[in-house]
Structures are given as structure tokens and as C-alpha cells.
Amino acid sequence: MSQEHSPNLTDEEDDALAVSNNGDVHGILCKWTNYIHGWQDRYIILKDGTLSYYKSEQELSFGCRGAISILKANIRPHEFDECRFDVSVNDCVWYLRAETPEDKTRWVEALEHFKHESGYGSQNSLRRHGSTVSIASNTVSTTSSSSFRKGRGLKVKLAELETYRDILVQQIENLQKYFDVCATNVGASTLKSIPNGLDSPSVTSDSEDPPFYTPPPNDNLNINEVFAQKGLRTVDFRGEALTFKATTAGILTSLSHCIDVMSQREEMWKKRVEKEVEKRRKVEEYFKQALKEAQESKKMVVMGGPDCEEGPHSALNEDEFYDAVELGLDRLEEEEAFKERLKSMPVSVPRSQAQSHVLWPEIDRITAEQLHYARQGVGEGVWELFAEDGEMRMYKREEEVNGLVVDPLKAVHTVKGVTGFEMCHYFFSPDYRLDWETTIEQMKVLEKVSDDTMIFLQIHKRVWPASQRDALFWSHLRQVPDSRDPDAQNIWIVCNHSTEHHSAPEKSNGKYIREKSNGKYIRVFLTVALVCQTMIEPPKNGAQITRDDLTCKITYCSVVNPGGWAPASVLRAVYKREYPKFLKKFTHYVYDQCKNKPIRFN
């Protein structure tokens, strides 16, 4: 199509869909890439029956990222999304999305017409033609008919109609001149010499064409000479008639296409109007319902938003403002009274019966050290966060002793609905250890020093290809009065540390021999501390404390020397996997055990 007859398209339409002079369709569409990146803008071009896409128009020289043949493609608009359509060839599907429903309609129409008309005529765009065309020439019929059949949207069709109009006007002028010359210079003499019948040898009746008059030879009439005498160009009447017929056919085709497009758009707008009417109806119903509820409510509930804060534009009147202040002050007084009641509660730390034991100095010293380490923040060391699950954070430091990985571990966790004592009780008591510790094969209490101190021997399950391990350690449970934070209450600690005992298996070549068995185990050396603090949310109106008001802050510290030999990378991978799973499983176990039982603070 010539540039002087091209309609002016808006910038929005140029970005969405453009048609170049050689008939290529190109523009920007959103293409679904994958579940990670989702919809991405891509430059799409239809050329020579192939639909290709590029990351952007600037990357045309780098080659396309994908291409499919439009000849066998299935083009399907989406059922619910008004801006989306899919182009598929066998198992290859392109999910495309335009910016507006109108852009999608133009793209779908362009692709459908190129698909249906790809096997006919030339792909060149429409050109203007002169009126002097030879009757044997098929330039008009080939080029024009292919252009007539192409559909590129309503604006393009209107531009084609404008071109057809110019061609048709020119053809009508040429034909009118031809008829005028014939009527003026030939008509009178011809009528006088026409015989009264068809007996003249100049009239032929056995021809397939209708009879026409041939003037006598001596008349020597020549239309071309007459045109030359008038200073006019000669006209090929048959060629002009064929061109006129082709032009009118093209006009009818374009008009039919325009009617179809307008019908589709009318249907689309009708559906959109129906949707908008339905939305408006629902909004009106919601408004009426909200208005009715507001009228029925005796007092409006004022939420604590910015309009209810202190200021000249506050939505609260003086009475409401005073009531809010009084309620807030009462709430503060209740919280302060609750803290005082907690402070006044006797925190009796009974003297441990284990103080007379030979291991007591070590137990007291190690427990105090581990409590100090647990209270240190993770910023006070080179700690690396390696696991995170909800409220749980697990940190580690990479350390090796004689080639063995002994990475110190520190975990911080928060559990709702349990107390610090309950958490430490289930961690310390041998009655429940086999329930939550799934790596233990056997467990034995070698000595019960007191109710809060025991010496354990544990045999762990074998993990192939590593040798089987055992652990000999003392475990101590105590309550910790926190002098640094007077408001902190109910802090408990369980500390486990490797030791030696006369009832433990004897050594043999550096390995420990299990009693009454020839099986050999490698001993694990460990220092573990579990520190738990109970946090209580003051109940409303002085009600009784429930488990919904309880929060347990947990700090878990661990240093384990596995003994023997194992690759450092393997040990670190196992620790990274097993430690978070252990802590999560243990806290869930304690919560399930306590949720239906009375609250225990000691």
C-alpha cells in the first residue's frame, strides 16, 4: 500500500501490531516463559508464513529464540482471559497475551488471514496501477486479487478501500472518455451505414461473440487515430473492463470483511457492557447491604487507624477520646500489676543433691559456661546461618580438631503453648528419650546421681558405611534465676557433657567394647545445652493463664566430636540435614504431649 494512502495509526497500535510495506506483521506481545519468570515481553514477527519471536527488536540480528509455521498452526483465543490467545503446532504451544482485548483481536485476525490465504497469489502489499494496461497482462489480476484477499484489521481494510476508490474513479474517467469519443466521432456515420438486416457480409452470426458492426473498408475508421487526433491516450477497452471488474470485486470483499469485523466488535462490546452492568448491579447490592447494616448497628466500631490518633483531624470526639485513653491506661496498669505478681512469686532453686558427688564441680562449671554461651548473641562470633524454618534459625561455625569436624551449633527457636520447664523436662527425662530421639538403639542410666542429674550410656544406630557410635555423658537439669533481667521468669537449662564412669565398657585398641558382647563402638564426645525461657502474655481482665498465653524461647547449643574418621564434607552435609529435623521434631513432640495437660512451671 502506498504511503500517501496509509491511515495514521496511533502509537499504541503501532507497538501492539504493525504491518510493514512487504506485508510482514510484527509487534510486542507478552509470552509465557516458565513458572519462574512468568510473562515476559517479546518481539513477535510473522514473515513468509513463519511466526518467530525475539527478546527485543534490538536483537533481530542475533537470530530468533523460537519459530513455528503459521500454515499448520491452531490459533485459539482464551476462554476467560480477554487479552490472551494460544498458537499451537502439535505439542509446541505459545501462550501469548496482548495489552488490550482490541490488540488481541487484531493479532488473531491477522494470523488467521495469513494462515487461510497463504497459498494464494503474491505476498506483496497493494500497489496503485495506471489505466493503460495490456489486455494480455495479468499484473492487475494477480497482485490486486491477492491484496484484496488479505485482511489486516479494520484500519488496513479502510485504507485498501480508499485505494480502490481512487483506482475506480480513474477507470470510470477513462471509460467515460472512451464512450464520449465513440459517441461524438463514430456514432452518426455508423448509424447511416448500418444495413436493414444481418444479410450484410460484414455481419457474422456464427461467431460465439454477440454480433457487432464492422464498417466498410473504404470508411477506414480507426478509434486509435481518433484518440490521437484529440490528443488523448489510447484505451484498451477490454483491459479497462477487466480492471474495473477486479476493483469492484475487491471493494465488495473489503466491505464484507469490514462488516464481519464490526459485527465481532459489536458482539465483544455487547459482552463487555453486560459484564459492566452485572458488576454495577453487584456493587449496588453490596452498597445497599452495607448501608442497611450501618443503619442497624447502634454504635460504630472505631478501629485504631491513623484517623483515630491524636490530632486536630481525629475521628474521635471528646468522650470517645477520653474513653480510649482511660482504657489504655487501665491496660498498662494491668500489665504492670501482672509483672509485679510474677516478681513476687517465690523462685526457689532447691539445693541439688548432686553437690556431694565427685563430678559436681565439673557439672556446675560446664553448666554455667554453656548458659553464658547460650546468652551470647550470634553477632558475637563468626556464625553462619545454615537453616531457617519459620521461627527457627540455626547457625554454625566451621571448626576441625585433628581432622574431625566439630562445628559448634547454635539454634534459636520459639514455640507457642509450652513452658520452659516442660521443654527441658522432656529433653532430660530418660522416660521419653526413646520417643523423640530416633537415632538411639539402646539407652542405659549408669548412675542416678539425683533427681536432676544422671549419667547416661547411649548406643546409636549404625549409619552405613560409618562405624557404630556410643556416647557416655552426664546430664543435669536446673532452674536459672536471671539477675540480669528482673522481668524474666522460669528459665531452665539442661546440660549434657561427656564423662567417664566405672560401669562403662572398657577400651580396647582405642575403641570401646560393649558389655557382654564382642561388638566394637567408637565413642562420641559431646557438650550440649538446651536453655528455655517462658514468656507469658498477660491475660485480659485478670483471667487465668492458658496455653494460648505461653511462649517458650529456646536456645540450643551443641559441640559434637564424632570420633573415628569420616569425610568432613559428609559430616557437614549430615549435620545440615539432621539438626533442623531433630529440633523441629522434638519441639512438636513436646507440644503434642503438653497441649491437653495442666501447665507446669516447675
Secondary structure as UniProt FT lines:
FT   HELIX           3..5
FT   HELIX           11..16
FT   STRAND          18..19
FT   TURN            21..22
FT   STRAND          25..32
FT   TURN            35..37
FT   STRAND          39..47
FT   TURN            48..49
FT   STRAND          50..54
FT   HELIX           57..62
FT   STRAND          66..69
FT   TURN            71..72
FT   STRAND          74..77
FT   TURN            82..83
FT   STRAND          84..89
FT   TURN            90..91
FT   STRAND          92..97
FT   HELIX           101..116
FT   TURN            117..119
FT   TURN            135..136
FT   HELIX           140..144
FT   HELIX           145..149
FT   HELIX           154..185
FT   HELIX           187..192
FT   TURN            201..202
FT   HELIX           217..219
FT   HELIX           223..229
FT   TURN            230..231
FT   HELIX           237..296
FT   HELIX           306..308
FT   TURN            312..313
FT   HELIX           318..344
FT   HELIX           353..356
FT   TURN            358..359
FT   HELIX           360..375
FT   TURN            378..382
FT   STRAND          384..389
FT   TURN            390..391
FT   STRAND          392..396
FT   STRAND          400..401
FT   TURN            402..403
FT   STRAND          404..405
FT   STRAND          409..416
FT   HELIX           420..428
FT   TURN            430..432
FT   HELIX           433..436
FT   TURN            438..439
FT   STRAND          440..450
FT   TURN            451..452
FT   STRAND          453..460
FT   TURN            464..465
FT   STRAND          469..480
FT   TURN            486..487
FT   STRAND          489..498
FT   TURN            502..503
FT   STRAND          507..508
FT   TURN            509..510
FT   STRAND          511..513
FT   TURN            515..516
FT   STRAND          520..536
FT   HELIX           540..542
FT   HELIX           547..549
FT   STRAND          550..561
FT   HELIX           568..594
FT   TURN            595..596
//
